Amino acid sequence: MKILMILTSHDRLGDTDKKTGFWLEEFTAPYYVFKDAQAQITLASPKGGQPPLDPKSNDPSQQTDSTHRFDADPEAQAALANTVTLNSINAADYDAVFYPGGHGPLWDLAEDSKSIAVIEAMFAAGKTVSAVCHAPAVFRHTKTPDGAPLVQGKSVTGFSNTEEAAVELTEIVPFLVEDELKSRGGNYSKGEDWQPYILTDGKLITGQNPASSAAVAQAVLKQLQG
């Protein structure tokens, strides 16, 4: 199993001076689900190197078993510090792609032509495409081989409007994930705020929030091992 994980390179919340990036748990939980299943993992980002970490996700209140494991894992830390550039990726080399969230992807990965091309190529080839929390923003411009929005008519989830309101960033983000998925024809639904909620529609797997990240990764594995 060869799994591609694509992280953001964007580190700023809009026009503010506040930092953002990827959400730690949304990387570490899936990373270890995949690693413990002996998958070959490639980490990529638009700029390569160390992706920016959302500092709020490193707060003690946000730590989980997987983040503690990562803190004690120099090999994983080195892998994260040396992501390959997204432009060097060949979608044909991988069985599945997974996008961790955090607010960063709203600015870069949602608009990145290489990311769009990777998703479209893997989806067209019948491979598993997955994203959690804010990362379903990466489907904003993606299309199926017949030119329809990739999420059109599909059951999808992602960070909800009520969760965005709770973190008080509704007016800062360039768009709301829930609204964007709906506008592209997705059959959006959500669970309770901050509780695990994932949806699988064919080869498309999405999760609502940080608590959903491990379950999305487990659903990816189920497809690859099935």
N, C-alpha and C positions, 0 to 999 in steps of 0.2 A: 504494500500500500504506500503510495506516494501522495502526501497531502501538502498543499500549498497554503500557507497562512499569510495573508496580506494585511499589513498594518499601515496606519496613517503616518505621514511625515509632517503634519500641520500642528503647530504648537500654540496658536493664539485664538482666543475667543473673539472673533469678529474685529471690531475697531477698538476693543478694550485692551487694557494692558494685562489682562488675566491669562494665565497659561492654560492650555488644554493639551490634548493628545489622545493616546489610547487609554482604555480603562484596564488597570492591571489584572483584575480577576477575570476579565473577559478574554485575556490572553492566557493566563496561567492555567485556568481550569481546563480549557480545551487542549492546551499544549500537553498536559500530563495525561489526559484521556487518550490522546493520540500516541504519546510516547510509551505509555504502559501497554498499548496494544502492538508495540513494535513497528509502528508506522515510520516511514522515512519522512521527516518534516523539513520543508524548506520555508524559511522566513524571508519575506520580501517587503519592500516599502518603496514609494516613489523616489525618494532620494537615496535609499540605501543607508547602511550604517545604523546607528542607534535611533530608534523611533522615539519621539517625545512622549513622556508619560504624563498623563493628567495628574497633577500633584494631589488632587482630592482623593484619587483612588489609592494613594499611598498612605492615607490617613489611618491611624490605628483602628478606627472604628470600621474600616472597610476591609480589614484583613481576613483571609479565610485560610483553610488548610493548604490550598494550592499556592497562595501567595507566600505563606511561610515556607513551603517547600522550595519555592523559587528563590527565596532569600538565602537558602542554604545550598544552592545548586550553581556552582561556578560555571559548569558546562552550559546550562541553560542561559545564564546571564551573558556568557560570551557569544552564544548563538544570537541572542536578541541584539547585542551591541554590533553585530556584523551582518545585518540583513542585506540581502542582495538587492540590486536595483530592480524595480518592476520591469523596466525596459529589457532586462536580460532574460526574462522569463519566457519559456515556450509552453503554452497551455497543454500541448500534446504530451508533455512529460509527466503530467499529474493525473491522479484518479479523482481528486476532489479539491475544492478550494473553500477556505473558511476565512471570514472577515470578522475580527474582533471589533467591538465598538469603541466608545468614547466619542466626544464631540468632534474630534479632528476630522474623521471621514466626511463630515458634512461639507467641509471646505475643499479638500483635495481629492479623495477617492471617488466622490460622487461625480466629479467632473473630469476625472483622469481618463484620457482616451485609451491608454494601455490597459487599465483596469477594466474598462468597458469591453475591450476586445477580448481579454482573458475570460471574462464571464460569458460573453456571447459564444466564444469558441467552445468552452467546456460544456455549456448548456446544450449547444447544438450537437455535441458529440455524445450526449447522454450521460455526462458525468455529474456528480453531486456538487451543487453550488449552495453555500450556506453563509449566513450572516446573523449577528446578534446585536440587539439593543439599537444603537444609532447606525450600525453598519448596513442595515438594509437600505440606507440612503444610496448605497452603491448601485442600486437597481434603477436609479432615477432616469438614466438615459439608455439603459440596456434594452435590446430588442431580440425577439425570436428570429429564426431564419426567414420567416415570412414578413418581417418588418413590424409586427405588433409589439407593443410594450411587453417586456418579458414577464412582468407580474400580472398582466391583464387576465382576468378570469381565474387567477390562482389564489389559494388561501395563504395569506401572509400576515405576519405580525412584525412589530418593531417598537421602539420606544414610543410610548403613548403621549398624547397631548397633555393628559393629566400628570404624568410623570415629569414632563418638561416644565409644566407650570410649577410643580413642587420644588424643582431645583432652580426656579426663577430665571430661566434662560429663554423663555418663549420669545422675548423681544430681541434677543441677541443672535440666535441661530439664523442662518440664511433661509431655512425652511423647516417645517415640522415633519418628521419622518412619517407619522400617521397620515397626515394630510397628503403628503407626496405619494405614498403607496396607493391611497384611495384615488388620487387624481390620475394615476397611471392605470386604473382599472383593476387594481388588486382587491380581492375580497378580504379586507382588513378586519381582524378581530383581536381582542386583547383579553387578558385575564386581570386579576386584581393587581393594582400597582405594587411593584417590587416583588411580586411572587413569580415563581417559574411558570413560563407559558411558552410552548413552542408549537409550531405547525409544520407538517411535512406535506407537500403537494408534489407528488412525483419526485423529481430530483432536486427540488427547491426546498430548503429547510431554513426556517427563520425563528429567532427567539426574541422575546420582548424586551429583556432587561438583563442586568448583570447576573441575576439569580438563575437565568435561563441558559447561561453559557455552557455549562457542563452537559446539560441535557441535549443541546443542539449537537455538541461534539459526539455524544453517544449515539444520536440518531444518524449522524454521518457514518460512524463506524458500522452501525447495523446495516446500512446500505452497502458499504464496501465489503463487508464480511458475509452478506446474505447470499 
